[in-house]
Amino acid sequence: MLFAETQRSLTILIVEDDALLRKLLATVLAKDGYRVLLAGDGRDAIGLFRQEPEVSLVLLDWTMPGMNGDRVYDELLCIRDGVPVIVMSGSPQGDVLQAFDGRPVSSFIQKPFLSRVLCDTIRTALAAGNGRLDGEAT
């Protein structure tokens, strides 16, 4: 079966505090064939992740009010390990990965980014599963 056919059944949880960017990301990913769940903060993300066992990938903003991405990530891992997580941030990749302190992150995407780059990064992370990013750009 082709990936384009299977991705229609995949669900991506977008965790982004900027409402405009969250909506834009949802539009791009829905057009690419994914089912999309939206969370505006860490607490909402944790609740959705707990309620929606079919989440195939998490697109996680690192800098959010209340609960940063690395703390959200830890909570998500406690609920269900093995789901690929792509961290996105306007901060330098090295700073973000240092905050994750060696915890396995599937990929990092630097804001701002093109929709094509986002979709390619997601496909790569899904194909690899819950791989580890060791500080190298994807």
C-alpha positions in Angstrom: 0.0 0.0 0.0 1.3 3.5 -0.9 2.1 5.9 1.9 -0.4 8.5 0.4 -3.1 5.9 0.9 -2.2 5.0 4.5 -1.6 8.6 5.7 -5.3 9.3 5.4 -5.8 7.2 8.5 -3.0 8.9 10.5 -3.8 11.4 13.2 -1.4 14.3 14.1 -1.7 16.2 17.3 -0.6 19.8 16.8 0.5 21.6 20.0 0.9 25.3 19.3 -0.1 28.3 21.5 -0.3 30.7 18.5 -3.9 30.4 17.3 -3.2 31.6 13.8 -0.2 29.3 13.3 -2.1 26.4 14.8 -4.9 26.9 12.3 -2.5 27.3 9.4 -0.7 24.1 10.4 -4.0 22.2 10.6 -5.0 23.4 7.1 -1.7 22.3 5.6 -1.8 18.9 7.2 -5.5 18.3 6.5 -4.8 19.1 2.8 -2.0 16.6 2.9 -4.5 13.9 4.0 -4.0 13.8 7.8 -6.6 13.8 10.5 -5.6 16.7 12.8 -6.2 17.4 16.5 -5.4 20.8 17.9 -4.2 21.8 21.4 -3.4 25.4 22.3 -1.4 24.6 25.4 0.4 21.7 27.2 -2.6 20.7 29.4 -4.9 20.5 26.4 -2.3 18.4 24.6 -2.0 15.9 27.4 -5.7 15.5 27.7 -6.2 15.0 24.0 -3.3 12.5 23.8 -4.8 10.6 26.7 -8.2 10.5 25.1 -7.1 9.8 21.5 -5.0 6.6 21.3 -4.8 6.8 17.5 -2.4 9.8 17.6 0.4 8.8 15.2 2.6 11.8 15.6 2.9 14.9 17.8 3.9 18.3 16.3 5.1 20.1 19.5 5.9 23.8 20.0 8.8 24.2 22.4 8.0 27.6 23.9 4.5 27.9 25.3 3.1 29.7 28.3 2.5 27.6 31.4 4.2 24.4 30.3 7.2 24.3 27.8 7.4 21.6 25.2 10.0 19.5 27.1 7.6 19.2 30.1 4.7 18.3 27.8 6.9 15.7 26.1 7.7 14.0 29.4 4.0 13.8 30.2 3.1 12.4 26.8 5.8 9.7 27.2 4.3 8.7 30.5 0.9 8.1 28.7 2.2 6.3 25.7 5.8 5.8 24.6 6.8 5.3 21.0 4.8 8.0 19.2 7.1 10.2 17.1 7.4 13.8 18.3 8.6 16.7 16.1 9.6 19.7 18.0 9.2 23.1 16.4 10.7 26.4 17.6 12.0 29.7 16.6 14.9 29.1 19.0 18.1 27.6 17.8 18.1 23.8 17.5 21.0 23.4 19.9 19.2 25.3 22.6 16.0 23.2 22.2 17.8 19.9 22.1 19.8 20.8 25.2 16.5 21.4 27.0 15.4 17.9 26.1 18.6 16.6 27.6 19.1 13.5 25.5 15.5 12.4 25.5 14.6 11.0 22.1 13.0 13.5 19.8 12.1 12.3 16.3 13.0 15.6 14.5 13.3 19.4 14.9 11.9 22.0 12.6 13.0 25.6 12.8 10.4 28.3 12.6 9.5 29.8 10.2 9.3 26.9 7.8 7.7 26.1 4.4 4.7 23.8 4.3 6.6 21.4 2.0 9.4 21.1 4.6 6.9 20.4 7.3 5.2 17.7 5.3 8.5 16.1 4.3 9.7 16.2 8.0 6.5 14.5 9.1 6.7 11.8 6.4 10.3 11.1 7.4 9.5 10.9 11.1 6.5 8.6 10.5 8.6 6.3 8.3 11.3 6.1 10.9 9.0 5.7 13.9 10.3 7.1 17.2 13.8 7.7 16.2 16.3 9.8 18.1 17.7 13.1 16.9 21.2 13.6 18.2 21.6 17.2 17.3 21.9 16.9 13.6 19.6 18.9 11.3 16.9 16.9 9.5 
